[in-house]
């Protein structure tokens, strides 16, 4: 028996168990790629239109910060790579992260790996099976994306380079997740750490693409974009990605060989023999359970805010050279390009931070299904009080994250530009996203209380909001659909003026959904799956 | 004194599965009541109804004079619960969990907790992630026993404990009993129930099929007799209540309905007894009598023990 005995059987059982999840990941990424390609083609009926946009985008630091370097923008292929390249790679990376995390450390933490390892299965086989599955998923996404682009009539070499970059990003982040899963004991920490690496990769390439390009060389997403799909393709950056992936996988294997099952690399320390005073009420428990997660998200939002604030002054200088262009880009509202840039930045950070809001509200459900809620609810703590304590963390945590984003952006912008007067304005522009985040919390608790089987739908709704927010125009989504996203309904500060009505309506909806969810939770069975 | 628990006609269904099918249960104040049944028979579902975690579909449930669903918070001040599988927060130490549950209940007694930690030999500074199943169970037991709740609901509380700790647990329950508190002890460890319980109820397929004291239940069943007699053992076959007679010359083995024991022993005496072994029915035999037939035709039962959920089909 070798260390890999049983890998294929395990991989087959993973595919059978997770087939829906696998198909949804692959399908949604490929469908988005297809719609983006079709939409982009429709957006530019003539070469003149392409040339005009290419010239404008060249100077649009905001667009470059969110999408990638301006290369080959006077071709449809180049536009597709610009619109969907960075976003698509983030999606593929998230796919790898969540699949590897749940198949390795998740299985181990749940105690199921122990059962598997008691079978005639090699010591590396479970991790190898997870890697194999995720690699196959990445390859499927890449190949299908290539096929989709080819059917849209895009050039073959560019399409292939674009698809291969998806595959290699998937493999790279599978490697990162695999390594982190070996080092820490907790699946949540795996998600948080790899999510942080992904965020750093995205921000580094933004800083590099706006600046002289150096920082992009420290980002795997940057490497993939250096392969220049549809813009004079080159293959050698892919070698860099393959080598990095190989190093990550080898490191993960080395750590795995050194540690005990169930343990991390860092041995668990002894803790306090008695509980702190704050654990005497359910709110103290909720804070204790969620503070680590909130802190992780806050660090992520802080880094993003610093990066976007740092880029802020560049947006002015980019455009300062071309007055006519500034007017075109600023659009009808008469807002400055910098303000539009910040509005887009805060919307992105708010959408990302909503991940925390949903995760935090779902803590109620995970406490319930893990049977830990039972121990608390068997004490004289009512269900409403128990749920409210976790929801308070979700609601207040949303505001805290937005505050961190606003302050980090504002202070860094002030520091980089030597002018701190924008700080309160930018803080306000961030906080305006609190109501839509609360609405997502309300939606989640409504699912938890009324139809707990469907709690996953919250994530799907957030995904739709993200797609609407970033690809709405390219995909020609109907305006009623775009208007369904609460993140599109709030005033886009600082580019627009503050209107209170939408904030009031969204907050009221959030409150109504929360009350409905709490009511449902009080009436239903606890532990029912 | 009113009964601590009084359930009649309790029905609980999950989808198309009837987990509890007209269950009756009476637990008097101050008694240790054994709640016996195999996996999936409905013990945990019953306890979860008593905790107000599940809502009864039909039937009447009175717990400490209140309605477990409506008055959950008030009733929970007066009871302590140990689940069959204690799920803990992996980043907490055992001591933190015990303190927290005690404070949430509102009656943490640090001296009592320390004494119990000592008796159960539990290290409160270890993260619960690193605890074995037995140690996790000890956390639940210490948290419950450190309270002065008047009712203890214990759902297979000793699963995973070693025999030494099982003995400590039994001592603790006896102390609880001398303090006049009530215990509902769900179990399938027959020796434990025999050692601790005043009365017991046997549950099967969601209904209680036998109840009473151990002695009362023994009357319902048979005593085993093994004897060696001076003269060949004849004339036993026509006695009322004799079952499974096995005669080999002067060696005889049979089972006798406990009501007819007297007559059978007199007949043996007439044959001249050289040796006689008689043992009363164990709980095991009681149990097997109710469940033995199930081994042959085990119906599709839900896994209603830990997480009540509908069966996949």
Interface residues (C-beta under 8 A of the other chain):
Chain A: X109 X185 X186 X268 X269 X270 X271 X272 X273 X274 X275 X276 X279 X280 X281 X282 X285 X289 X292 X369 X370 X371 X372 X374 X375 X376 X377 X378 X379 X380 X381 X382 X523 X524 X525 X526 X527 X528 X529
Chain B: X14 X48 X51 X52 X53 X54 X55 X72 X73 X74 X76 X77 X79 X80 X81 X83 X85 X86 X87 X88 X89 X90 X91 X92 X93 X95 X96 X97 X98 X99 X100 X101 X103 X104 X105 X106 X110 X124 X125 X126 X127 X129 X130 X140 X153 X306 X307 X308 X309
